[in-house]
Amino acid sequence: MGEGMSSYEKGLELEELITRLFKAKGYDARHNVKLVGRSGVEHQIDVYAEYKAPLHTSKIIIECKSYDKPIEKDIVIKLIHEVQDLGVDRGILVTTSYFTPDAVSTAEGYNIDLWDGAKLRELLKEIRIEEIQVPANIFYIKPITPIDEAMKTVDKSIKGIFGRKGKIESSSVIFHPYYELNIDARIYEAKGVIRRKVEEKIVSATILVDSITGELCSYDPKDGIVRLIGVPTLSEEEARAFRILGGGSLTVSALASLLSCSTAKARKIVQGLVAKGVAEMFRVRQQTLYRLKTKIPDPLSIKPLPLNLRVEGEPREGVKITPMLSLKNLESLVNLLWEGEIKSYKTVFYPYLACKIVEGEKKHIKATDMLTNKIDEKISRIFTALYSQLPF
């Protein structure tokens, strides 16, 4: 939007641009319109657009937000109420920035479209206006290991004592998606020596999540992506027990007391966590205790992907894998680990050289991290599971 303009002026300019866009598409469009709803309440509408067809007049209301910060769910809720009260066909929320996960999930199931800055920029090209400034939330990491060096690393890994373990059939650079989430997390700190006291506080942190497996990760310059903890789908009771065990080891009776349930039920819940691989049983003298297999990480200790190697936008070469986790999955994970809330997020594509290996009847993939030039065994297994879907 225009440089040196006030927030009000930027908002007004965006309304005028959206009005022009809908007029260019054949709509009768006006901005800054007041409409009275079924409830008798008067609504101030940024842009109102009608399209008259032979059997129906399509009515749309558009809310425009020229923001630098992400759009929260309360603005979406307001638009949902306006659409319902006015009885229009659809509501559109337009922003020059992007939407929080909460905002996106809130709009699902309603006649609400969300246009972020990237979509807005594409649509405005139709009326030859391209000066919209968009805070990006999609990036990729630029590879620093040459392809031939990464190939040598894979080739070396399939050489055994008694000869080669298969041959490289084909290869490609693959960009694997991770979510970088800015969150508010609840953490607990034990203070004092003689009289220990646990203090609760809310901290802001940036965490990294594999968008395919849902594993919590961290970045290390020497080792690349380090996987910290993976959590399977848990029932509500299992999630409560998981959070409680995050505070330390407990007997079944102690867990039952904290869950406010019978010992038999607590035993069933914790055995479910053991069966899912997130908790384990151990004995101290005559006592049987349960604990999490992996300690819940301090969110402040998690390292994001390198800023100096990021390129805005999606990778234009190689194979890009589409994220599989929904925003609701991410919200559940953050709530489970830290009773936290996602404030904003980015998708960052990370580069690997993937080689299809043929070993007799067996086919699998070896993947080299193109920042560290090391074989990533976990990513190799993920890519092997996607073997038939990878177009190379």
N, C-alpha and C positions, 0 to 999 in steps of 0.2 A: 504494500500500500504506500501512499505518499510519504516521503521523508519529512520529518519535523511536524507532522500533523498530530493533533490531540487524539485521545482515544475515541472521543465523540465523533470527531471528523472522520477518523478511519472507519468507524462503524457506519456512518452515513454514506461514505463512499462505497462500502461493501454492499449496502442495501441497494444503491443505485446500479451497481454492476449486476447484481442478481436480477433486478427488475429488467435490465436490458437483455440479460441472458434469456429469460422466459419470454420476453417479447420477440426475440429472435427465433424462438421455437414455436411461435404462433399463438402464444397465450395473451390474454388480456391481463396485464400485470400492473399493479400499483404498489408503491411503498409507503410506509407510515400510515396504516389504515386502522381504524377503530371498528370492531365488530362486536355485537352483543350476542352472547351465547344463550342456550336454552335455560340456563340458571338465572338469566337476567344480568349476569356480570358482563361488564364491558372489557374487551381484550384489546391491547395495543399490539398490532401485528406489523412486523418489519416489512414483509412483502406478501401480498395476496395475489394469487394467480388463478384465472379461470380459463378452461378450454372447452368451447361449446361444440359438442358432437351432435349428430342427429337425434340420438336417443338419451343422451345424458350430458350434463355439464360437469366436468371434472373441476373440483375446487381444492386448492392447495394453499396451505399457509407455510411461510418460510421464516425461520428465526435466524438472524445473522449475528455472528460473534467474531469480531476482528480482534482476536486475542493472540498473545504470545504463549500463554500458559495453556495446558490441556483443559478440555471441557469436562466438567464433573457431571455426575448423574442427576443432580438436582435440576439442572437446566433441561435435561431430557424429560424428567418427570413433569416439569411445568408445561412443556410442549405437548406431552401426551394428554394432559388434562385439557389443554386448549383445543386440541383436535376433537376430543370427545364432547366437550361442551358446545363447540361450534358446529359439530356434525359434518365436518369437511371430509374429503376422501383421504387426504394424506397430509402429513407434516414433514417438513425437511429442516434439519438443523445444519447450518453451514458455518464452518469456522476456517480461519486462516491457519489454525494450529492443528491439533489432533485430539482424539478422545481417550479418556481413561478407560481401563477395562470395565469398571463399574458402569460407565456411561453406555458402552457398547452392549453389555449384557442387559441393561435396563430397557434398551430400545427393542430388544428381541421380542417378537410376538405382537408388536403393535404396528400400526401403519405409519411408521417413522423411518425416514431415510437419514443417514448420517453422511455428510460430505465433509471430509477433512481437507486440509490444505492441498494435498497432492491431487485429489479428485477435482477440487475447485480449479486448480491451475489448468488441468486438462480441459475441463468444460469451457473455461473462459477463452481458450484458444479459438473456439468457434466464433467468437466475436472479436478476435484479434486483440485481446488484452492479456498480456503474459507477465505483468510486473508484480504479481502476487508473491510476497515473501513467505515461505513455508518453513517452519521449524521441522526438520526431517526426523523421522523415527524409524527409518530403514537404512541400514548400512551394510557394507561388507568389508572384510579384512583383506588387505592386499597381501598376496603371497610374497614371501621373501626368499624361499628356497627354489632354485631353478628346477624345472621339470626333470631334466636329465639327472640331477643330483638326487631328487626324490625317488626316481626310478632305480638308481643304484642302491638306495637304502632298501627298497622292496626286494630287489634281486638278491641282495646279501642275506635278507631274512629267510629266503626260501632255499638257501644252500645248506644242506645238512652234512654230517660227517661222512655218510655213505652216498653222497651225491645230492642232486637237486630234488627238492620236494615240490615238483610241479613246474609249470612254465607260465609266463605272463602271456595271456591271450589278448588283452586290450587294456587301455588305461584312459583316464580322464580326470581333470580337476573337478572336484565336487565341493560345492559350498553347502555346509551343514548349518541349519538355523538354530540359534540360541536366543532366548529372551533375556534381556537385561531389564530388570525391574527396579524402579525406585519405590521403596516401601517405608512405611512406619511400622516398627516391630516392637513388641513388648519383651523386655529382657529382665532378668532377676540377678541381682548382685548380692553376694554374701559379704557382710562387713563385720568387723570386730574379731577379737581373738578369744577372749574369755566369754563374753556374752555375744554370740553371733546373731546378727540381725540380717534378714533378707529384705532388700529394697527393690521395688519395682520401678522401672522407668521406660519411657517410650523413646526410641532412637530412630533416626532416619538413616537408611542404608541402601546401597545398590547391590543387588544379588544377581546371579547368573543361573539360568535354568535351561537344560537341554529341551528344546521344544518337541522332540520326538519321544524321549523316554521319561521326561519329567524329573530327571535327576538334578539335584542341586549341585552346582559346579563352582569352581574358582579358576582363575588363570594364573599360571606360573611361567615366567619367561624361559625357564630351563626345560620344564616338562610339558608346557602347553596347557590343555584343558585337564584339570584335576577334578575327579568326581567325588563329592563329599558324602552324599546320602541320597538314597532313592526310597520313596514311600509308595507302597501299593495303595489301591483303593481300600479305604477303611470305613466301617460302619460308624455311626455317631458315637456309640459306646466305646468302640475300639479307639476312635480318635481322642476321646477324653482320657482313656487309659494311657494312650501314647504320650499325650502332653504331660500327664502326671509322672510317668516313668522318666520323662525328660529331666525331672528334678533329682533323680537318683534311684538307687535300687530299693525295692520294697518286697515284703512278704505278701502273700495273697490276702491275708486278713487286713493288713494295713491298706492295701489297694482297695479292698471292699469298703473300708471305712471312708476313704476319700471319695469313692464313687457312690457312696450311700446305697449300697446294695448288699445282697447276701454273699457269703464267702464262696458258695458254689457258683454263683453268677460271675463273680470277679475271676474265679479260676477259669471259667469257660472263655471269658473275654481275653484274658492274658494268654491263654493257650492258643487263641485265634491269632494273636499277634506273633506268637512263636511260629505257628504254622505258616504265616505270611512272610517270615524271615526278618522281621524288624525288631523282635525281642528274643531274649534267651534266658534260660534258667541256669542257676548255679547254686552251689551249696557253700555255706560258711559254718563250720562246725556241724551243728545239728539242724541248722535253719536252711530252708529252701527260699531263695530270693529270685526276683525277676528284674531285668534291666534291659534297656535298649541296646541293640547290637552296635549301633553307631551313635555317638553323642550328637545331639543337635548342635550344629555349628553356631558360633556367635556371628550374627549377620554383618557386624562391623569388620570381621576378619576376612570376608570374601572379597577377592580381587576381581575387578571388571576386566574386560578385554582391552587391549592396548589402544589408547586414543590416537597415537601418532600414526597408526597404520590403517585407520578407518577411512573409507570412501563413502560419501553419501550416495544412497540409492541402492538398487539391486545389481548384482554382478551381471555383466553383459556377455561374459564368456564362461565356458564350463557348464556343468550341470548344477542346477539349483534345486535343492530338496524343499518341498513345501512343509511348513510347520504343521504338526498334527494336534498339539495340545490346544484346547479351547481356553478362553480367558477365565471361564468358570473353574477349570482345572487349576489354573495358576492361583486364583483367589483362594481355592480350597487348600492348596499347598502352603501358601503364606500364612493362612489362618491356623493351619494345623501346627506348623513349626513354631510360630511366634505370636499367634493370635494377632497377626498383622493385617495391614491394609495396603493394597497397591495404589500408589499415587499416579504413576505414569510408567510407560514401558517403551522399549525399543526392540526391534528385531535386528540381530547382527548375524550375518552369514560368514562362517569361518572356513578357510580353505584346506582341503586335503587332496593328495593325489591318490586316487583309488585305482588299484590294479586287479583285474579279474584273473584269478589263478586257476588253472586246470591241472588237477593232480589225479590222473586215472579217471575214475568215474566221478570223483569229487570235484565240485566247483565252489570256490569261495573268494573273498575279497581281502586284500591287504591294503591298508590305508596309511599313508605317511602324512603327518602333520607338516604343513608347508611353512610353518614358522620355526619349529624346532628341528625339523628333518628327522623325527623319530617315528617309529611305528606306533600307532594308537590302536591297541588291541580291542578296546571297547567299541570304537568307531568301526573297526574292521568287522566286528560281529553285527553291528547295526546295518552296515552296508550289505553284508552277506545276506541278511534277512530280506533286504530289498533287491537282491541280485537280479531277478527277472524284470524288475521295473526300471532299472537304471539303463538309460539309452546310450550305451557305448560298448 
